């Protein structure tokens, strides 16, 4: 089944190739969560739910029935963003060989990437899913003044000490809102080094600014797949919606959900 309905679009495969390249290139440029999270999947467009298993999951058997504790079933929601291309622009491009202006597709792809990162950071209350910044039972550190002095370095070091002492070992990643990221772009007196670079040595350079998702946000994670990952059903693709007023409507879509298996592998820096 062609769930993207691309065969119903009245234009050439070359035009589709231009649209696909613009969308995928833009999405890759703007996605942040996927730079440190492992992907579980793609599982296929028809996958609607996925399980989140804790390390203490166990099967219980009684009276001929087996049930599993420590497992939660969550929906793989569809994330989508629509855009429109004018029929005259496509006609002009295909007949005359002129470049097709795909600014609308690029803008929609950027918004689609933001939706995924927003889901990773904040979850979705309506879907009863948690994000890195909203998950319950994470380890919290009351942070100091990250605008000056050594508080930022010391707080991140404390976070790593918590993770390592609890055997959360592997790839550490620090995710910051843009304002915090910029605050760390300062020379630390006495050591002639940017505070951001100094902290970067603690996490092997895995520091990511994600905007615009609020201010004064910071979270440290051990991003190994046994602790968290991003489950993907249908990865980013472009579908054909309809012909309206002779112009062509498209939809960029994916299905995905963050799976937090070990909340204690997340360190939240709170004010």
Number of C-alpha atoms within 10 A of each C-alpha: 4 8 10 17 14 16 12 13 17 11 14 10 12 10 14 14 11 14 18 18 12 17 26 19 13 20 21 15 12 18 17 20 22 15 11 20 21 16 15 17 13 17 16 12 16 10 16 16 15 18 14 19 20 17 12 8 13 13 11 10 10 7 5 5 8 9 10 12 12 13 17 14 10 17 16 22 18 14 17 20 19 20 18 19 18 15 17 11 15 21 14 13 15 16 8 9 10 12 13 16 15 16 13 13 25 20 17 22 31 20 19 26 25 21 16 23 22 19 20 27 21 17 21 16 10 6 11 9 19 20 20 26 21 16 17 12 12 17 16 15 16 9 16 17 11 18 16 15 13 14 14 23 19 15 19 24 15 14 23 22 13 17 22 14 10 11 10 22 14 14 15 22 23 22 23 22 19 19 17 19 19 13 15 20 14 15 15 17 12 6 9 9 13 15 23 21 17 17 21 17 11 17 20 12 15 16 21 18 18 22 16 11 16 11 12 16 20 22 21 24 28 26 22 17 17 17 20 24 23 21 24 23 24 20 17 23 15 24 21 20 18 16 16 11 8 11 14 18 17 23 21 25 20 23 25 30 27 28 26 25 20 18 18 21 29 29 26 24 21 14 11
